[in-house]
Amino acid sequence: MVTQKVSGRAENCTELIKDIERAIKYLEDNALLELSLRVLERLKSVSDEGFIRLNLVTAE
């Protein structure tokens, strides 16, 4: 398994998907829920190796 530490968060794509799926049930904002579902869709098409090549930046 390929891993990458992203600011103390998910280390690979699979872990990030699980984190988002766990968080979705707490979202009350429809726009944020819709965005999260679209992100999940895209992440499910990315391998852990592809995830490593992504340039992820933490939003402030």
Secondary structure, DSSP 8 states (H G I E B T S, - for coil): ------TTS-SSHHHHHHHHHHHHTT---HHHHHHHHHHHHHHTTS-HHHHHHS------
